[in-house]
Amino acid sequence: MEFASESEAATAIQIFHDREVEGRRLTVNAAEDRPPRPTGPRVMRIERPRAGDDRPARSFKRKGSRRGLRGRKRSL
């Protein structure tokens, strides 16, 4: 929510902070800017098999959502 002035925002924070709504306490505070995201190419780390290691190297991240994984687990 945006306010026309700082005083309106401070008043709203004071009114609504720590108020109980439907059995839950509200926490209201002023929004802060997000830190900038890093720019540039993203580097994927490729795992290589070590000497004497019989496990295959996993060179990619498994695709799919967590919800899809949970659904597959339930169906087993």
C-alpha positions in Angstrom: 0.0 0.0 0.0 1.3 3.5 -0.8 0.6 6.6 1.1 0.7 10.3 0.1 3.0 11.3 3.0 5.3 9.8 5.6 2.9 10.9 8.4 0.0 8.9 6.9 2.2 5.8 6.7 3.4 6.3 10.3 -0.2 6.6 11.5 -1.2 3.5 9.7 1.7 1.5 11.1 0.8 2.7 14.6 -2.9 1.8 14.2 -2.4 -1.7 12.6 0.8 -2.9 14.2 0.2 -5.6 16.8 -3.6 -5.6 16.1 -5.3 -9.0 16.3 -7.3 -10.1 13.2 -9.1 -13.4 13.2 -7.0 -14.7 16.1 -3.6 -13.7 14.5 -1.4 -10.8 15.4 -0.4 -8.4 12.6 3.1 -7.1 12.2 3.2 -3.9 10.2 6.4 -2.0 9.4 7.8 0.2 6.6 8.9 -1.5 3.5 12.6 -1.5 2.6 14.1 -1.7 -0.8 15.4 -5.1 -1.9 19.2 -5.4 -2.4 20.2 -5.5 -6.1 20.5 -8.9 -7.6 24.0 -9.9 -8.9 24.4 -9.5 -12.6 26.5 -11.5 -15.0 26.5 -15.1 -16.2 25.5 -17.8 -13.8 28.1 -20.6 -13.5 27.0 -24.2 -13.0 29.3 -26.4 -11.1 29.9 -29.7 -12.8 30.8 -32.6 -10.5 33.4 -35.0 -11.8 33.9 -38.5 -10.5 36.8 -38.9 -8.1 39.4 -41.6 -8.4 37.9 -44.8 -6.9 34.4 -43.5 -6.7 31.9 -45.8 -8.4 28.9 -43.4 -8.3 28.0 -41.7 -11.5 28.6 -37.9 -11.6 25.5 -35.7 -11.5 26.2 -32.9 -13.9 22.7 -31.4 -13.9 20.0 -30.3 -11.4 16.9 -32.4 -11.4 14.0 -30.6 -12.9 10.5 -30.3 -11.5 8.8 -28.6 -8.7 8.7 -29.6 -5.1 5.0 -30.0 -5.4 5.4 -32.5 -8.2 7.9 -34.5 -6.2 5.6 -34.7 -3.2 2.8 -35.8 -5.5 4.9 -38.6 -6.9 6.0 -39.7 -3.5 2.4 -40.0 -2.3 1.3 -42.1 -5.3 3.9 -44.7 -4.6 
